[in-house]
Amino acid sequence: MNKILWYWKRICAMSLDEIFFRIRFQLKKWTWKNTLNKRSVWQTANWSVEPNQKKKWPKLNLDSSDKEAQLLIEEAEHYLNHKWLFFGLQNISEEEIDWHMDPVTGIKAPLKFGYSINHRDENLVGNVKLTWEKSRHHHLTVLAVGYHLTGEEKYAKEVIAQIQSWIDQNPYLVGVNWTHPLEQGIRLISWVWCERLLRSSKSYDKLFHKDSKIWDSVYQHQLFIENTYSRGSSANNHLIGEMAGLYISSTVWPWFDKSKHWQNLAKNSLEKEIVKQTFDSGVNKELAFSYHIFVLEFYLLSLFEANQAGDSFSTKTEDLLRKMVNAIPQMTDMGGNLPNYGDGDEGMAIQLQSLEERRDDWLLQLGDFLLGTRTSTHQRPKLPVLLSNQEDSLPTNHSLPVLKSSIGFEDAGIFVMSEQRNTDDELFVVADAGPLGFLSIAAHGHADALSFTMSYGGIPFFIDPGTYVYHTDFKWRKYFRGTSAHNTITVEGLDQSEQAGAFLWTDKAETFVEKWDSKNNILEARHDGYKKRLDVIHHRKFELNESGLSITDKLTGNQVSSAEQRFHLHPDCELKEIPNGYLIQNKEKKLQIELPHDWMSRVAVGEQNAGWYSPSFNKKVESPTIIVTKQNIELPVKIKTIIKTIKT
């Protein structure tokens, strides 16, 4: 019954056109499955021109003591030994890599027609995110950079051996790695950079000669994207990643009969989607900051390849990209803490540096030289920028970017309030008063209306607990994206919007901004998430000044049996109970929270549905959560909370 109900709700989220498309696509998949072994024409690259001999990519002359280079080489050594490091994995390795196996559980997905595999079934495929992640081949670009920096053939040989192994184990349309075209798009980008960085290697021709089987696989990847790219209610960041992979690969390797067609298809789609998926303010419409970074990465890489090939994107696309780049420092506190609203799975378009390095640093530099954004504060070009051979294009004026004390991305409903910005006493608040997410399913949104995060002097105090998982442990998936996992009010234990699946929302809350005063740091808003079920409206007012943050909540409507206010704190925070509140300390900074005297409060740590923080995908740790509750409430009711700075 649950499965039938999910299908019904998923269909209800589709337009009529999308429903008809999906019916046709099901018939197409049925045809593929039944003719899989007979379609040799689909499994061979159709060349239109002889491949050009690519110029050797310029070598870097980095000092052996260069920290970035050292970190990357250390990581590359792990990959030589087939040791996985993504998603915080430790001591997980494979003697011989099985590209269909979840390396943690050891479960191997079946080798059959990809679309016949239920990738959501943990018992069948394990954690499919882990299987997909290693097949994105980010670790191979690290090995390729290792070769490019050192000239040591062991790195090049390992890249070539693993790509050959992947192709051998993944015949066209067979296995779990042929189920989502986003994976093909990302893998193509990785292969483009591997080929580019290995051009000086003695081993290069073992994989990249004209008759190599890699070109059949590249052709199959591109064909697969053309036939299966995301549409309708699923056309979110996946579509952008798919088209970026298609554009980049067909631009760098324009040798097939369909290369020009693929290049035009992908470019036109990328031009349309940046307008569809980006607010005019520059914020990504999925309202998940991790995907803002992910999407920006795809676009900047595509723009880079366009420049290399003498192609160009429209002025509208470049203007929106500038806004996307500029939004990053505006939303980042002085401690370098990025926003954490919505889903985040650490997805990357490319990896050209150690996992220990910050991605936003090199993306800001990439924006500097591609778009002239002047948002980077680094004097020295980051390693990926050096590898792109464009460091001479970086602006010579490295003055700090101009940051507004407070800024509202009003169309996105994201509001940044700060006092004493970029000082040791900076108070930095990011408040969410926007839509749930993008398109009808809002796949990567969280039920976090009127929630907030807050840091003091660049040290995080009130946090968004993160994401943790996607396809596994549905109870935790439900918790981390639910209302009770955010710094807002939950009424009668219900989410503001209804979770109908791991990536599906129904009966979505709508948020309305009533007042935004950036000069005086005042935000007033309300949401109607409880109106339909409980006839309750939640109003919230934020007021920030140098002494702290005042939050005034008001619930209007009928009597409710219970309401709960939560404050999720960083794991490093230490709490001491005081009259009507708590003293909170993180490192040398202290805050005091004063709670309504007629509400009950307690601190939860590591409980079933409270006291958790996910610092990275697939990992959760205990952290303190202040829970403030009241039973049998006559409405309207007003709740006042004050968060004060304590000077030391």
C-alpha positions as CSV (number, residue, x, y, z in Angstrom):
1,M,0.0,0.0,0.0
2,N,2.8,2.4,0.8
3,K,4.4,1.8,-2.6
4,I,1.1,2.3,-4.4
5,L,0.5,5.5,-2.4
6,W,3.9,6.8,-3.3
7,Y,3.3,6.2,-7.0
8,W,0.0,8.0,-6.8
9,K,1.5,11.0,-5.1
10,R,4.4,11.0,-7.5
11,I,2.1,11.0,-10.5
12,C,0.0,13.8,-8.9
13,A,3.2,15.9,-9.0
14,M,3.6,15.5,-12.7
15,S,2.0,17.5,-15.6
16,L,0.0,15.6,-18.2
17,D,2.8,16.1,-20.7
18,E,5.3,14.5,-18.3
19,I,3.0,11.5,-17.6
20,F,2.7,10.8,-21.4
21,F,6.5,11.2,-21.7
22,R,7.1,8.7,-18.9
23,I,4.7,6.2,-20.5
24,R,6.6,6.5,-23.8
25,F,9.9,6.2,-21.9
26,Q,8.7,3.0,-20.2
27,L,8.0,1.6,-23.7
28,K,11.5,2.7,-24.8
29,K,13.1,0.9,-21.8
30,W,11.1,-2.2,-22.5
31,T,12.4,-2.2,-26.1
32,W,16.0,-1.6,-24.9
33,K,15.8,-4.5,-22.5
34,N,14.4,-6.9,-25.1
35,T,16.9,-6.0,-27.8
36,L,19.9,-5.3,-25.6
37,N,22.2,-8.0,-27.0
38,K,21.2,-7.3,-30.6
39,R,21.9,-3.6,-30.8
40,S,25.6,-3.6,-31.8
41,V,25.0,-0.4,-33.7
42,W,24.4,1.4,-30.4
43,Q,27.6,0.1,-29.0
44,T,30.1,1.5,-31.5
45,A,31.3,5.1,-31.9
46,N,30.4,6.6,-35.2
47,W,33.3,8.8,-36.2
48,S,32.8,11.8,-38.5
49,V,36.4,13.0,-38.5
50,E,39.8,11.7,-37.4
51,P,40.6,12.7,-33.8
52,N,43.0,15.6,-33.6
53,Q,46.2,15.3,-31.8
54,K,45.6,17.3,-28.7
55,K,48.4,19.7,-27.5
56,K,50.1,18.6,-24.3
57,W,48.7,20.4,-21.3
58,P,51.2,22.9,-19.9
59,K,53.2,21.6,-17.0
60,L,53.2,23.2,-13.6
61,N,56.4,24.2,-11.8
62,L,55.4,24.0,-8.2
63,D,57.8,23.9,-5.3
64,S,58.0,20.5,-3.7
65,S,57.0,22.1,-0.4
66,D,53.7,23.5,-1.9
67,K,51.0,22.5,0.6
68,E,48.2,22.0,-1.9
69,A,50.4,19.8,-4.0
70,Q,51.5,17.8,-1.0
71,L,47.9,17.2,0.2
72,L,46.9,16.1,-3.3
73,I,49.8,13.7,-3.6
74,E,49.0,12.2,-0.2
75,E,45.4,11.6,-1.3
76,A,46.5,10.1,-4.6
77,E,48.7,7.6,-2.8
78,H,45.5,6.3,-1.1
79,Y,43.8,5.9,-4.4
80,L,46.8,3.9,-5.8
81,N,45.9,1.4,-3.1
82,H,42.2,1.5,-3.9
83,K,41.3,3.2,-0.6
84,W,38.1,5.2,-0.6
85,L,38.0,8.6,1.1
86,F,34.6,10.1,-0.1
87,F,31.8,10.7,2.4
88,G,34.4,10.5,5.2
89,L,35.1,6.8,4.7
90,Q,38.0,5.4,6.6
91,N,39.9,2.1,6.3
92,I,37.6,1.1,3.4
93,S,39.5,-0.4,0.4
94,E,39.2,-3.0,-2.4
95,E,42.0,-5.2,-3.6
96,E,40.3,-5.4,-7.0
97,I,37.7,-2.8,-7.6
98,D,34.2,-4.1,-8.3
99,W,32.3,-1.1,-9.8
100,H,28.9,-2.6,-8.9
101,M,29.6,-3.1,-5.2
102,D,28.9,-0.9,-2.2
103,P,32.4,-0.9,-0.6
104,V,31.0,-0.6,2.9
105,T,28.4,-3.4,3.0
106,G,30.0,-5.5,0.3
107,I,26.6,-5.9,-1.4
108,K,27.0,-6.2,-5.2
109,A,24.2,-4.9,-7.4
110,P,23.0,-7.4,-10.0
111,L,24.5,-7.4,-13.5
112,K,21.4,-7.1,-15.6
113,F,19.6,-4.4,-17.5
114,G,20.1,-1.2,-15.5
115,Y,16.5,0.0,-15.5
116,S,15.4,-3.4,-14.1
117,I,17.3,-2.8,-10.9
118,N,15.6,-1.2,-7.9
119,H,18.4,1.0,-6.8
120,R,16.5,2.1,-3.7
121,D,16.5,-1.5,-2.3
122,E,19.3,-1.6,0.2
123,N,19.2,-5.4,0.4
124,L,19.7,-5.6,-3.3
125,V,22.3,-2.9,-4.0
126,G,23.5,-1.7,-0.6
127,N,24.0,2.1,-0.4
128,V,23.8,3.0,-4.1
129,K,25.2,6.5,-3.4
130,L,28.6,4.8,-2.5
131,T,28.6,2.7,-5.6
132,W,27.8,5.7,-7.8
133,E,30.3,8.0,-6.1
134,K,33.3,5.8,-6.8
135,S,32.1,5.4,-10.4
136,R,32.1,9.2,-10.8
137,H,35.9,8.8,-11.0
138,H,36.8,11.9,-9.0
139,H,39.6,9.9,-7.5
140,L,41.0,9.3,-11.0
141,T,41.3,13.1,-11.7
142,V,43.3,13.3,-8.4
143,L,45.6,10.6,-9.7
144,A,45.8,12.4,-13.1
145,V,46.8,15.6,-11.3
146,G,49.3,13.5,-9.3
147,Y,50.9,12.5,-12.6
148,H,50.8,16.0,-14.0
149,L,52.6,17.4,-10.9
150,T,55.2,14.7,-10.5
151,G,55.6,13.0,-13.9
152,E,55.5,9.7,-12.2
153,E,54.0,7.0,-14.5
154,K,52.5,5.0,-11.6
155,Y,49.7,7.6,-11.3
156,A,49.0,7.6,-15.1
157,K,49.0,3.8,-15.3
158,E,46.5,3.5,-12.4
159,V,44.1,5.9,-14.1
160,I,44.3,4.0,-17.3
161,A,43.9,0.6,-15.6
162,Q,40.8,1.7,-13.7
163,I,39.0,3.3,-16.6
164,Q,39.6,0.1,-18.7
165,S,38.4,-1.9,-15.7
166,W,35.2,0.2,-15.5
167,I,34.5,-0.1,-19.2
168,D,35.0,-3.9,-19.1
169,Q,32.6,-4.3,-16.1
170,N,30.0,-1.9,-17.3
171,P,28.8,-2.8,-20.8
172,Y,26.2,-0.5,-22.3
173,L,22.9,-0.3,-20.3
174,V,24.0,-3.2,-17.9
175,G,24.2,-2.6,-14.2
176,V,23.4,0.1,-11.6
177,N,25.8,2.5,-13.2
178,W,23.5,2.8,-16.2
179,T,20.4,4.1,-14.4
180,H,20.9,7.9,-14.0
181,P,22.3,10.1,-16.7
182,L,23.8,12.5,-14.2
183,E,26.4,9.8,-13.4
184,Q,27.3,9.6,-17.1
185,G,27.6,13.4,-17.2
186,I,30.0,13.6,-14.2
187,R,32.0,10.6,-15.4
188,L,32.5,12.2,-18.8
189,I,33.9,15.4,-17.2
190,S,36.3,13.3,-15.1
191,W,37.5,11.4,-18.2
192,V,37.9,14.7,-20.1
193,W,40.3,16.0,-17.5
194,C,42.1,12.6,-17.1
195,E,42.8,12.6,-20.9
196,R,43.9,16.2,-20.8
197,L,46.3,15.8,-17.9
198,L,47.9,12.5,-19.2
199,R,48.8,13.7,-22.6
200,S,52.5,13.8,-21.7
201,S,52.4,10.2,-20.3
202,K,54.1,7.3,-22.0
203,S,51.0,5.3,-21.1
204,Y,48.6,7.7,-22.8
205,D,48.2,5.7,-26.0
206,K,47.2,2.6,-24.1
207,L,43.8,4.1,-23.5
208,F,43.4,7.1,-25.8
209,H,44.5,5.8,-29.2
210,K,41.8,6.0,-32.0
211,D,40.8,2.4,-31.8
212,S,40.5,2.3,-28.0
213,K,37.3,1.0,-26.4
214,I,37.1,4.2,-24.4
215,W,35.7,6.0,-27.4
216,D,32.8,3.5,-27.8
217,S,32.1,4.1,-24.1
218,V,32.2,7.9,-24.4
219,Y,29.8,7.6,-27.4
220,Q,27.5,5.4,-25.3
221,H,27.6,7.9,-22.4
222,Q,26.7,10.8,-24.7
223,L,23.9,8.8,-26.4
224,F,22.6,7.7,-23.0
225,I,22.3,11.3,-21.9
226,E,20.5,12.3,-25.0
227,N,18.0,9.6,-24.6
228,T,17.4,9.7,-20.9
229,Y,18.1,13.3,-19.6
230,S,15.9,14.5,-16.8
231,R,12.6,16.1,-17.7
232,G,9.5,17.5,-16.1
233,S,9.4,17.5,-12.3
234,S,12.8,15.8,-12.1
235,A,14.6,18.5,-14.2
236,N,16.6,20.0,-11.4
237,N,20.4,20.0,-10.9
238,H,20.5,16.6,-12.5
239,L,19.6,18.1,-15.9
240,I,22.3,20.7,-15.5
241,G,24.9,18.1,-14.7
242,E,23.8,15.9,-17.5
243,M,24.0,18.7,-20.0
244,A,27.3,20.0,-18.7
245,G,28.9,16.6,-19.2
246,L,27.4,16.3,-22.7
247,Y,28.5,19.8,-23.6
248,I,32.1,19.5,-22.2
249,S,32.8,16.1,-23.7
250,S,31.3,16.9,-27.2
251,T,33.3,20.2,-27.2
252,V,36.6,18.7,-26.2
253,W,36.1,15.6,-28.3
254,P,34.0,16.8,-31.4
255,W,34.8,13.7,-33.5
256,F,31.5,11.8,-33.7
257,D,28.6,12.0,-36.2
258,K,26.4,13.5,-33.4
259,S,29.0,15.7,-31.6
260,K,27.8,19.0,-33.0
261,H,24.1,18.0,-32.4
262,W,25.0,17.1,-28.8
263,Q,27.0,20.3,-28.3
264,N,24.0,22.4,-29.5
265,L,21.5,20.4,-27.5
266,A,23.5,20.7,-24.3
267,K,24.3,24.4,-24.7
268,N,20.7,25.3,-25.5
269,S,19.6,23.4,-22.5
270,L,22.2,25.0,-20.2
271,E,21.2,28.4,-21.4
272,K,17.5,27.7,-20.6
273,E,18.0,26.0,-17.3
274,I,20.1,28.7,-15.6
275,V,17.1,31.0,-16.1
276,K,14.6,28.4,-14.9
277,Q,16.6,27.2,-11.9
278,T,18.1,30.5,-10.7
279,F,16.3,33.4,-8.9
280,D,17.1,36.8,-10.3
281,S,19.1,37.4,-7.1
282,G,21.5,34.6,-8.1
283,V,20.3,32.0,-5.6
284,N,19.7,28.5,-6.9
285,K,16.0,27.6,-6.8
286,E,16.4,24.2,-5.2
287,L,17.1,26.2,-1.9
288,A,19.8,23.8,-0.9
289,F,23.1,25.6,-0.7
290,S,25.2,22.6,-1.5
291,Y,23.4,22.4,-4.9
292,H,24.0,26.1,-5.5
293,I,27.7,25.2,-5.4
294,F,27.2,22.0,-7.4
295,V,25.3,23.8,-10.2
296,L,27.7,26.7,-10.3
297,E,30.6,24.2,-10.7
298,F,29.0,22.7,-13.8
299,Y,28.4,26.1,-15.4
300,L,31.9,27.5,-14.7
301,L,33.5,24.3,-16.1
302,S,31.2,24.6,-19.2
303,L,32.1,28.2,-19.6
304,F,35.8,27.4,-19.3
305,E,35.6,24.8,-22.1
306,A,33.6,27.2,-24.3
307,N,36.4,29.7,-23.9
308,Q,39.0,27.1,-24.8
309,A,37.0,26.2,-28.0
310,G,36.2,29.7,-29.1
311,D,32.5,29.3,-28.2
312,S,30.5,31.5,-25.8
313,F,27.4,31.6,-23.7
314,S,24.8,34.4,-23.6
315,T,25.1,37.6,-21.7
316,K,22.1,36.5,-19.6
317,T,23.8,33.3,-18.6
318,E,27.0,35.1,-17.6
319,D,25.1,37.7,-15.6
320,L,23.3,35.1,-13.6
321,L,26.6,33.2,-13.0
322,R,28.1,36.4,-11.7
323,K,25.2,36.7,-9.2
324,M,25.6,33.1,-8.2
325,V,29.3,33.6,-7.5
326,N,28.7,36.9,-5.7
327,A,26.1,35.2,-3.4
328,I,28.7,32.9,-1.9
329,P,30.8,35.5,0.1
330,Q,27.6,37.4,1.0
331,M,26.3,34.3,2.7
332,T,29.6,33.3,4.4
333,D,30.5,34.5,7.9
334,M,34.0,35.6,8.9
335,G,34.9,32.1,10.0
336,G,34.3,30.8,6.5
337,N,31.1,28.9,7.5
338,L,28.9,28.4,4.5
339,P,25.1,28.2,4.7
340,N,23.7,24.7,5.2
341,Y,20.0,25.0,4.3
342,G,18.4,22.2,2.3
343,D,20.0,19.0,1.2
344,G,23.7,18.5,0.7
345,D,25.5,15.3,-0.5
346,E,28.9,16.8,-1.2
347,G,28.3,16.3,-5.0
348,M,31.2,17.6,-7.2
349,A,31.4,18.2,-10.9
350,I,35.1,17.7,-10.8
351,Q,37.9,17.1,-8.2
352,L,41.2,18.8,-9.0
353,Q,42.4,19.3,-5.5
354,S,42.5,17.4,-2.2
355,L,39.3,16.8,-0.3
356,E,40.8,18.8,2.5
357,E,40.7,22.0,0.4
358,R,37.6,24.2,0.3
359,R,35.7,24.1,-3.0
360,D,34.3,27.6,-2.8
361,D,37.9,29.1,-2.8
362,W,38.7,27.8,-6.3
363,L,35.2,28.5,-7.6
364,L,35.5,32.1,-6.6
365,Q,38.8,32.4,-8.4
366,L,37.4,30.6,-11.4
367,G,34.6,33.3,-11.3
368,D,37.2,36.0,-11.1
369,F,39.0,35.1,-14.3
370,L,36.0,33.8,-16.3
371,L,33.5,36.5,-15.3
372,G,35.5,39.3,-13.6
373,T,33.6,38.9,-10.3
374,R,36.5,39.9,-8.0
375,T,35.1,37.8,-5.1
376,S,38.3,35.8,-4.3
377,T,40.5,37.1,-1.4
378,H,43.4,34.7,-2.2
379,Q,46.6,36.2,-3.4
380,R,47.9,32.9,-4.8
381,P,45.9,31.0,-7.5
382,K,44.5,27.7,-6.2
383,L,45.7,24.4,-7.7
384,P,42.6,23.9,-9.9
385,V,43.1,27.4,-11.3
386,L,46.8,26.7,-12.0
387,L,45.8,23.4,-13.7
388,S,43.3,25.2,-15.9
389,N,46.3,27.3,-17.2
390,Q,44.4,30.6,-16.6
391,E,46.2,32.1,-13.7
392,D,47.3,35.1,-15.8
393,S,43.7,36.0,-16.2
394,L,43.1,36.6,-12.5
395,P,42.5,40.2,-11.6
396,T,45.7,41.9,-10.2
397,N,43.7,43.9,-7.6
398,H,43.1,41.5,-4.7
399,S,41.2,43.9,-2.5
400,L,38.5,42.3,-0.3
401,P,35.1,41.9,-1.9
402,V,32.5,44.5,-0.8
403,L,30.2,42.7,1.6
404,K,26.9,44.2,2.7
405,S,26.2,44.0,6.5
406,S,22.8,42.7,5.7
407,I,21.3,41.5,2.5
408,G,18.0,40.0,1.5
409,F,17.8,37.5,-1.4
410,E,14.1,38.3,-1.3
411,D,12.9,36.2,-4.3
412,A,14.6,33.2,-2.7
413,G,13.5,34.1,0.9
414,I,17.0,33.9,2.2
415,F,18.0,36.8,4.5
416,V,21.4,37.6,5.9
417,M,21.6,39.8,8.9
418,S,24.9,40.8,10.5
419,E,26.3,43.2,13.0
420,Q,30.0,44.2,13.1
421,R,30.7,42.2,10.0
422,N,34.2,40.9,9.5
423,T,35.2,41.8,13.1
424,D,36.0,39.5,16.0
425,D,32.5,40.3,17.4
426,E,30.6,39.6,14.2
427,L,27.0,38.4,14.7
428,F,25.9,36.6,11.6
429,V,22.3,35.2,11.1
430,V,20.9,33.5,8.0
431,A,17.1,33.3,8.2
432,D,14.9,31.2,5.9
433,A,11.6,32.7,4.8
434,G,11.3,31.3,1.3
435,P,9.7,28.5,-0.7
436,L,10.2,24.8,0.2
437,G,12.2,24.0,-2.9
438,F,12.1,23.7,-6.7
439,L,9.4,22.3,-9.0
440,S,6.4,20.3,-7.8
441,I,8.4,17.7,-5.8
442,A,10.8,20.2,-4.1
443,A,13.2,17.2,-4.0
444,H,16.1,18.8,-2.0
445,G,14.2,21.2,0.2
446,H,13.8,20.9,3.9
447,A,10.7,21.8,6.0
448,D,12.6,24.7,7.6
449,A,10.3,27.8,7.1
450,L,11.3,30.6,9.5
451,S,14.3,28.7,10.7
452,F,17.7,30.4,11.2
453,T,21.4,29.8,11.9
454,M,23.7,32.0,13.9
455,S,27.4,32.4,14.4
456,Y,29.4,34.7,16.7
457,G,32.8,35.9,15.7
458,G,32.9,33.3,13.0
459,I,32.2,30.5,15.5
460,P,29.0,28.5,14.8
461,F,26.4,28.3,17.6
462,F,22.9,27.7,16.2
463,I,23.2,25.4,13.2
464,D,21.2,23.6,10.6
465,P,21.8,19.9,11.4
466,G,22.4,18.9,7.7
467,T,21.3,15.9,5.6
468,Y,23.0,12.7,6.6
469,V,21.5,10.2,4.1
470,Y,19.4,10.0,0.9
471,H,18.5,6.4,-0.1
472,T,19.1,4.5,3.1
473,D,17.8,4.7,6.7
474,F,14.5,6.4,5.7
475,K,13.7,7.3,9.3
476,W,16.8,9.4,9.5
477,R,16.2,10.9,6.0
478,K,12.7,11.9,7.3
479,Y,14.1,13.3,10.5
480,F,16.9,15.5,9.0
481,R,14.7,17.1,6.4
482,G,11.8,17.5,8.8
483,T,10.7,20.6,10.8
484,S,11.9,19.3,14.2
485,A,15.5,19.2,12.9
486,H,15.5,22.9,12.4
487,N,15.5,26.1,14.5
488,T,11.8,26.8,14.3
489,I,8.5,25.9,15.9
490,T,6.8,22.5,15.4
491,V,3.1,22.3,16.1
492,E,1.6,18.9,17.4
493,G,4.7,17.1,16.2
494,L,3.9,17.7,12.5
495,D,6.2,18.8,9.7
496,Q,5.2,22.1,8.1
497,S,5.0,20.3,4.7
498,E,4.1,16.6,4.2
499,Q,6.9,14.2,3.3
500,A,5.6,11.7,0.7
501,G,8.9,10.1,-0.1
502,A,12.7,10.6,0.2
503,F,12.6,13.2,-2.5
504,L,8.9,14.1,-2.6
505,W,6.9,16.7,-0.7
506,T,3.1,17.3,-0.9
507,D,0.9,19.9,0.8
508,K,3.8,22.3,0.9
509,A,4.0,25.3,3.3
510,E,3.9,28.7,1.8
511,T,5.9,31.5,3.4
512,F,5.1,35.2,3.2
513,V,7.5,38.0,4.1
514,E,5.7,40.9,5.8
515,K,8.6,43.2,6.5
516,W,12.3,43.3,5.6
517,D,14.4,46.2,6.9
518,S,18.1,45.6,6.1
519,K,19.2,48.8,7.7
520,N,17.8,47.9,11.1
521,N,18.1,44.1,10.7
522,I,14.4,43.3,11.1
523,L,12.6,40.5,9.4
524,E,9.0,39.6,9.8
525,A,7.4,36.6,8.1
526,R,4.7,33.9,8.4
527,H,4.0,30.5,7.0
528,D,0.7,28.5,6.5
529,G,2.1,25.0,6.8
530,Y,-0.3,24.2,9.7
531,K,-3.3,26.1,8.3
532,K,-5.0,23.2,6.4
533,R,-4.5,20.6,9.1
534,L,-4.7,22.6,12.3
535,D,-6.0,26.0,11.3
536,V,-2.8,27.5,12.7
537,I,-0.5,30.2,11.3
538,H,3.1,30.7,12.5
539,H,4.4,34.3,12.6
540,R,8.0,35.1,13.4
541,K,10.0,38.3,13.9
542,F,13.8,38.5,13.9
543,E,15.5,41.6,15.3
544,L,19.3,41.7,15.4
545,N,21.5,44.3,17.0
546,E,25.0,44.5,18.5
547,S,23.9,42.9,21.8
548,G,22.2,39.9,20.2
549,L,19.1,38.4,18.5
550,S,15.5,38.8,19.5
551,I,12.9,36.3,18.2
552,T,9.2,36.9,18.7
553,D,6.9,34.0,17.6
554,K,3.2,34.2,17.4
555,L,0.8,31.3,16.8
556,T,-2.7,32.2,15.7
557,G,-5.8,30.1,15.1
558,N,-7.4,27.4,17.2
559,Q,-6.3,25.7,20.4
560,V,-3.5,23.2,19.9
561,S,-2.5,20.3,22.1
562,S,1.3,21.0,21.9
563,A,3.9,23.2,20.4
564,E,7.7,22.8,20.4
565,Q,10.5,25.2,19.7
566,R,13.9,23.8,19.0
567,F,17.4,25.3,19.0
568,H,20.1,23.0,17.4
569,L,23.6,23.8,18.6
570,H,27.0,22.9,17.2
571,P,28.6,19.8,18.7
572,D,31.4,21.9,20.2
573,C,28.9,24.0,22.2
574,E,28.9,23.6,26.0
575,L,25.7,24.4,27.9
576,K,25.1,25.6,31.5
577,E,21.6,25.9,32.8
578,I,20.7,29.3,34.2
579,P,17.3,30.8,35.3
580,N,15.0,30.8,32.3
581,G,17.6,29.7,29.9
582,Y,21.1,28.5,29.2
583,L,24.7,29.9,28.9
584,I,26.3,28.5,25.7
585,Q,30.0,28.5,25.1
586,N,31.9,27.5,22.0
587,K,35.7,28.1,22.1
588,E,36.2,31.6,23.6
589,K,32.8,32.9,22.6
590,K,29.7,32.9,24.8
591,L,26.0,33.5,24.2
592,Q,23.0,33.4,26.6
593,I,19.6,32.3,25.5
594,E,16.6,33.5,27.5
595,L,13.4,31.4,27.1
596,P,9.8,32.0,27.9
597,H,9.3,31.3,31.6
598,D,6.0,29.5,31.2
599,W,7.4,26.9,28.8
600,M,9.3,23.8,29.8
601,S,12.8,23.3,28.5
602,R,15.4,20.5,28.4
603,V,18.5,19.6,26.4
604,A,18.6,16.5,24.2
605,V,21.7,14.8,23.0
606,G,21.8,11.8,20.7
607,E,18.1,10.9,21.2
608,Q,15.9,9.1,18.7
609,N,14.6,12.3,17.1
610,A,16.8,15.1,18.6
611,G,20.4,15.9,19.4
612,W,22.1,15.1,16.1
613,Y,24.3,16.9,13.5
614,S,25.6,15.7,10.2
615,P,28.9,17.4,9.5
616,S,29.2,15.5,6.1
617,F,27.1,13.2,4.0
618,N,26.8,9.7,5.4
619,K,28.0,10.8,8.9
620,K,26.1,12.0,12.0
621,V,27.4,12.9,15.5
622,E,25.7,13.8,18.7
623,S,25.1,17.5,19.4
624,P,22.9,19.4,21.9
625,T,19.4,20.5,21.1
626,I,17.4,22.8,23.3
627,I,13.8,21.7,23.3
628,V,11.2,24.2,24.6
629,T,7.6,22.8,24.9
630,K,4.1,23.7,26.1
631,Q,0.9,21.7,26.2
632,N,-2.7,22.7,25.7
633,I,-2.1,26.1,24.3
634,E,-4.9,28.7,23.8
635,L,-4.3,30.7,20.7
636,P,-3.2,33.3,19.9
637,V,0.0,33.0,21.9
638,K,3.2,35.0,21.7
639,I,6.6,33.5,22.5
640,K,9.7,35.7,23.1
641,T,13.2,34.4,22.9
642,I,16.4,36.5,23.4
643,I,19.9,35.4,22.5
644,K,22.5,37.8,24.0
645,T,26.2,38.1,23.5
646,I,28.4,37.7,26.6
647,K,31.6,39.7,26.4
648,T,34.7,38.0,27.9
